[in-house]
């Protein structure tokens, strides 16, 4: 997908491309490109930081992130990073 010819006005500044917007707000170009392809046109949503720490409920207990769950599942013989590798 070409990122040119996507004109956006945000915070009083005119952006001639999605790439320019991505660079100014330190968001990866593929992230903005994917959001644009999904039909997102609101600049606030285009540059929003993704919520990477989603709560997870496992066997009735709530964990703040996957990392917390992996720590819980780890044993002396199996580290949290190994649990994570095996879950992917």
Buried (B, 14 or more C-beta within 10 A) or exposed (E): EEBEEBEBEBEEEEBEBBBBBBEEBEBEBEBBBEBBEEEBEEBEEBBBEEEEEEEBEEEEEEBEEBBBBBBEBBEEEEEBEBBBEEEE
